Amino acid sequence: MAKVKKIPVRQCLGCREHKPKRELIRVVRSPEGEISLDAKGKKPGRGAYLCPALPCFQKIRKSRALERAFECAVPDEVYATLETQLSDVKIEETQS
């Protein structure tokens, strides 16, 4: 009998839906306190996941979900940078 491989599931901070880890984008707070997108999912630090959809990102920004997940203040410049990186990731996915 073939062994069924377990698929890791994570919850989006915006829509609160459980989805396979590969479908979500990881936002990471490094040990130095820098917040960035982690496309590969391998960067060290505390991670939070979100859907690659703009409405989910907007909901996260409005509800300050990243601040609660990372237990630190997230400046507006970081949100702007994440939004730019998120749009870049979406463009790369559509071209692939």
Buried (B, 14 or more C-beta within 10 A) or exposed (E): EEEEEEEEEBBBBBBEEEBEEEEBBBBBBEEEEEBBBBEEBEBEBBBBBBBBBEEBBEBBBEEEBBEEBBEEEBEEEBBEBBBEBBEEBBEEEEEE
